[in-house]
Amino acid sequence: MHYKKYKTILSPKNGMNLYRGCTHGCIYCDSRSACYKMDHNFEDIEVKESAPEILRREMARKRKKCMIGTGAMCDPYMPIENELCLTRRCLESIYEYGFGVAIQTKSAGILRDIDLLAAIHKRTKCVVQMTLTTSNEDICKLVEPNVSTTRERFEALMAFRERGVPTVVWLTPILPFINDTLDNARGLMDYCVRAGTRGVLYFGAGMTLREGNREYFYSCLDKSFPGVKNKYVKRFGEAYACFSEKSAAISDCIIREAIRHGILFDQKDVFAYLHSFDHDNSINNPKQLSF
């Protein structure tokens, strides 16, 4: 772990990442790609110094309240969060200033903040986004070794359902030759239906590979899925997009189940839901609250 100073925390589209790097160990993680120009070891987490204070200043300057997103490039509930509580401190500020939040994770550690997230949703809007890649617990432990299992994430989704906090599930990535099966798609959609998920984000049965990400992924395949690396090299070569030959069938399965149960599945509709913010609960004098 190391600290680095930043002048801003919010992107032009109101997204924020409080950390750089990750310790979840997911074998497919695109954030390892060289194009992101990370100048430190991926597991040596860079902590954005004074992030909660910077966020408060930036929210105070905004004329209009909006949804603030977090979790796109690094998980806000890595183990280091238990020590530093940057995510929680930022959520407290989001609540105080009357903004909304769309928070993405694959960790059941988010349940630590369920009361706060429910309070945000009661006041403005909160959407919890959870990534589910495989309904097979054994495969989950191989492709996402240091994070909550799929079953644990499903139980977290159920907890948010009970609290009335809406959820969106990212069904990605679906890895060719590993979890690209109809049984997996059915299992994941069963979880979504039972958890009352508002929408699913699915980008086809496949993944992306580029410099930095590809090398790490292939090294993990050699350890956990002998022979699969050769299938990738033979089928995809140096291609960026690597799609399963079963992609169409899996897509049909997911869309059919989504329509049947009233779950949003069109990407534009889901992202519109995540970004929309119609509340006008202006707070002129924010006060410190405790949870």
N, C-alpha and C positions, 0 to 999 in steps of 0.2 A: 504493500500500500504506500502511496505517496500523494502529496497534495500539489495542486497547481492552481495558480490564480487565474481567474477569468473576469472579464469586464461585464459580460452579459450571460444570462442563463436561458432566455427564451429565444427560439428561432423565429423567423418572420411569420411562420404559421403557428406560433404559440406552442411549440413542442419543447421539451427540455429533457436533458439527460444529466443526471447528477453524478454519474460515474462514467469512466471509460475503461473498458475491459470487463471481464467476467470470469467467475470461478465455477459456473455451472457445468462446464465441460462438454456441452452439446457438440457432437462431432461434426455437425453440418453448419455451424454458425457463420453466417456471411460477414459478421462484424470483424472477423479475423482477416478479411481481405486487405491486401496491401493498399488498395485505392483510398482507404480511410486514413492512411498516413499516421498510424499509431507508432510513436517513437519509443515505446516501452513494451516489455513482455505483456502478453494479453492477460495473464493471470495476476500481474502486478497492477492492482486496481488504482487508477488515477481518480482522486477525489477532488471534485470542484470546490475549492476553498470558498467559504462564506456563501454557498449557493442559496440557502434560505433567505439571507439578508438581501442578496441581489434580486431574488424573485420578488420580494416585498416591494423593493424600489420600482421594479419594472411594472408590477401590477398597479401601483399607486399612480403611475404616469399614464396608464391607459384610459382613454376616454370611454371606452365601451367594454363591458365585461364579456367574457368568452369562455370557451372550453380550453383548458390547458391539458396537453397530452404529455405522457411520460412513459418510457419503457420501450421505445422503438428500437434503440441501438444497444441498450444495456438494461438488464433487469433491475428494477428498483428494489427488489427484495433478495438480493444476494446476502449471504451470511454477514458480510461487513455492515449491512444496514442495521443489524441487531445492536452493533456497537455504536455506530455514528448517528443513527436515526435521522438522516437527512431527508429521506422520503416523508417520514411522519411530520417533521417540522415544516416541510413545504406544504403538506396537506393541511396542516393547521392554519397556515397563512392563506391558503386558497379558500378555506372555510370563512375565515375572518373577513376577507375582502370580497366575499360574495361571488367568486368565480366558480366555474364548474370544472370537472376533471374527468379525463378518459385515461385510465391507468392500465398498462399492459404488463403481464407477468406470466411465468410458468411455475410460480412458487406458492405453496399454501401458506407461506409466511405472511402473505397479505392479510390473513385473518387477524393478525395482531391489530390491524387498523380498521377492522370491520365497523366498530362503533363510529369512528370518525368519518369513514366513507359513507355510512348510512346517514349521518348527520348532514354531510354535504349534499347528498341526494334529496334529503327532505327540504333543504333550504334552496338549492338551485338544481344541479344535475350532476350525477356521477354514473359513469359506465365502467364496469370492471371487465377487462379483456383478458382472457386466459388462452394460452396456446395448448392445444392437444394434438399430438402427432400420431400416437399409436394407442390402440386399446389393449395391446399385449404388454403386460407388465414386465415380462422378461426382456422384450425388445426395448422397452422404455429405459430400463436400467443400463442398456448398452449404448443407446444413442444420446441419452440425456442423463449421464451417470451421477451427477452431484446435485440434483434438484428433485423436487417432489415428484412422485410417480403420478401417472395418469389418474389412478384411482384417488389419490390425495387431492389432486386438482379438481376432480369431479366433486368431491365432498366439499371443497371450498366453494365451488359454484352453487351447490345446494344451500350452503350457509347464507350466501348472498341472496339467493332466491327467497329464503325465509325472512330476510330483513327487507325485502322489497327493493333491492338494488339491482338494476338491470345488468345483464352480461352479454358480451359478444365473444364468440370463440373463433380463434384462428386455427384452421385445419391445415397447418403447413409447418414444415415441408412433408410431403409424401415422397419418400425416398425410393427410387426404382430399385427393384430386386430385394427390398427390405420390408417396407410396410405398404407397398402398393397393391393391396388386395381388397376385394369387395367386402370380405369379412371385417377388415379393419375399418373401412368406410361406414359400414353398418353399425359397428360397435361405437365409433365416435359419434355418429348421429344419434344413437340411442342415449348416450350421455347428454348430448345437447337438448334432446327432447325432454328427458327427465329433469334436467336442471332449469327448464323454462327459458332457455337462451333466446335473447331477442334477435340475434343475427349470427350468421357464420361468414367468415372470410376464407375463401378457398380460391387458389390461383392455379388449379390444375395439379395433376399428380406428377410432381417433379420437384426439382431443386435447381439452384444456381451454383456454379462453381467458377471461381476466378483465382488469380494468384494469391497465395497466402491461405485462403480457405481450402483450395483444392489439395494442397500438399498435406495439410493437417487432416482433412477428411480421409484421404487415401491411407495415411498412416494408421488411422483408427480402424479402417476397414481391414487392413492386414492383421490387426490384433483381434478384432471381434467378429469379423465376417470373412473368413478365409475364402479366397477365390472371387469375391464380389468386385474387388478393385479391377481385376482383369476384365470383367464384364463392362464396367464403366469405361475403361480405356478403349475397348473394342467398339462399343456402341456410340460413345459420345466424343471420344478424342479430346480435343481442347475446347469443346463447345461451352458456351456460357450457360445456356438453358439446357437442362437434362430432363426430358420428360419420359414418363413411363408409357409403354405401348398400351397400358390399360387405362390411360388417363380419361378417355371418353366414357368408358363404362363406369368408372369411379365418379366422374362428374355427374352422370345421369342419376346415379344412386343418391348422391348428396342432394342434388336439386329436387329429386322426387320426394325425398323425406322432408326437405325444408318446406316445400309447397304443401305437403300433406298436413304439416303441423304449424303452419303459419309463421315460419321462421324466415326472416330476411336473408336473401342469399346473393342478390345482385350487388356487386361491389360498390357501385355508385350509391345505391340506397343505404347500404351499411355505413359507408363513410359519411354520407350526409347525416345519418342519425348520430354518429359519433361526434361530428363537428357542430351540429345545430345547438344553439343556445338562445332560448327565447325568454329567459327569465330576466326580470329587471328588479332585482332585490338589492338596490344600491345601498352601500354602507358608508356613511360619511365619517363615522368615528369608530373604526374597528377597535375592538377590545380583545385582550388576550383571554383565550378560553382554555380550559383544561379538560382532558378526556382521560 
